[in-house]
Amino acid sequence: MKPAPFDYHAPRQLSEAAQLLATLPNAKILAGGQSLVPMMNFRYVIVDHLVDLGGIGDLRGIAVGDGRLRIGAMTRQRELETAPEIDRHCPLMAEALRHVGHRQTRNRGTIGGSLAHADPAAELPAVCAACDAVIHAASVRGLRQVPFRQFSAGFMATALAPDEMIAAIELPLWRQGHGYGFHEFARRRGDFALVGATALLDVGSDGTVRRAALALCGVGAAPLRIDAAEAKLTGQRLDAALIRSAAEATSPVEPISDIHASAEYRRHLAQVLSVRALTDAARRAGVEVPNIM
Ligand SMILES: Cc1cc2nc3c(=O)[nH]c(=O)nc-3n(C[C@H](O)[C@H](O)[C@H](O)COP(=O)(O)OP(=O)(O)OC[C@H]3O[C@@H](n4cnc5c(N)ncnc54)[C@H](O)[C@@H]3O)c2cc1C
């Protein structure tokens, strides 16, 4: 299939893109095209105007400062996977990215495109949920910051207004030496996950958890933080029993049943994958725990 006819726009400045989005009827942003172009080819999406953000240099790049990692929305997924700043400050993201599609799709796909597309099984939104990311949204009205918990607005929906674009993503840094883990189950390598689990642990020298984050993808309309698991972990000595108990806090999740998996199976996966992600995070934080699942 070929897309329906559209006009193509290639702004060079953020302000120019904002102006186009504010004035053109039935316009859509083009980032890496890895989700949008197939949808246009199948004519699930028909646009009159495509605004390509690829020529706006300000929307690309990675910077670290003031305890934050700042990533331009048009930064390619493959660049993030291999960037030394990500490896040093947010290794969870690099680990999760290896599960995102294929190297070919990651060469084109962007972090902003993945967050705006908001597939409930996507890995990068789950990483942003675990990291308490802040989304910087730009429009003719200026810039506004949206905490990630408020950014997800249901199934494949976000808090962005129709004329807004993601300009950047900011991640508050975790302490150097924190532990991280990402596990997912997909039917084939490169497929979207049935369920994925993302864990971060900051562990003191006495083995006590100072801070924890656990987020799941594939179990709801949007990535889900498991606050009850984090509460169970924080302030406690980290061991296999604590990890099992924290993972049990995923049991109230209410995933969908579909052709790929039943809700019950997804709930089971949520628990098993949480144990595995937390176990990796514990080991990377310097606490040796046996594999229990
Ligand atoms: C074979 C294949 C396998 C894949 N597997 C996975 C997978 O396992 N996990 C996964 O997460 N993804 C997967 N994807 C999707 C891939 O990660 C895409 O890169 C991502 O979903 C969209 O990013 P993009 O930059 O290509 O955005 P585009 O496709 O260009 O845009 C996607 C949507 O986001 C909007 N948008 C883009 N950028 C912005 C912005 N800055 N501000 C506001 N709106 C914006 C667009 O208008 C469009 O609606 C796969 C894709 C393919 C083709």
The ligand as a Gaussian input file, in Angstrom:
#p B3LYP/6-31G(d) Opt

LIG

0 1
 C        9.603000      -4.087000      12.771000
 C        9.409000      -3.133000      13.907000
 C        9.540000      -3.595000      15.206000
 C        9.357000      -2.703000      16.267000
 N        9.478000      -3.188000      17.539000
 C        9.353000      -2.338000      18.575000
 C        9.532000      -2.789000      19.910000
 O        9.826000      -3.955000      20.176000
 N        9.384000      -1.885000      20.903000
 C        9.085000      -0.568000      20.661000
 O        8.967000       0.224000      21.594000
 N        8.913000      -0.103000      19.414000
 C        9.040000      -0.962000      18.366000
 N        8.876000      -0.484000      17.102000
 C        8.503000       0.937000      16.905000
 C        9.769000       1.806000      16.931000
 O       10.351000       1.810000      18.212000
 C        9.485000       3.257000      16.580000
 O       10.732000       3.841000      16.450000
 C        8.707000       4.120000      17.558000
 O        7.486000       3.536000      17.937000
 C        8.341000       5.461000      16.924000
 O        9.478000       6.246000      16.800000
 P        9.752000       7.033000      15.469000
 O       10.845000       7.985000      15.784000
 O        9.975000       6.084000      14.356000
 O        8.396000       7.874000      15.300000
 P        7.401000       8.056000      14.073000
 O        7.008000       6.729000      13.533000
 O        7.940000       9.040000      13.105000
 O        6.170000       8.717000      14.850000
 C        5.364000       7.951000      15.719000
 C        4.254000       8.854000      16.268000
 O        4.790000       9.804000      17.183000
 C        4.539000      11.137000      16.727000
 N        5.755000      11.887000      17.046000
 C        7.019000      11.570000      16.657000
 N        7.914000      12.410000      17.221000
 C        7.210000      13.284000      17.963000
 C        7.574000      14.389000      18.796000
 N        8.850000      14.775000      18.968000
 N        6.580000      15.053000      19.432000
 C        5.289000      14.675000      19.293000
 N        4.878000      13.648000      18.514000
 C        5.832000      12.959000      17.859000
 C        4.232000      11.016000      15.255000
 O        3.406000      12.073000      14.785000
 C        3.522000       9.674000      15.211000
 O        2.189000       9.827000      15.614000
 C        9.050000      -1.336000      16.025000
 C        8.917000      -0.869000      14.703000
 C        9.105000      -1.749000      13.656000
 C        8.983000      -1.230000      12.256000

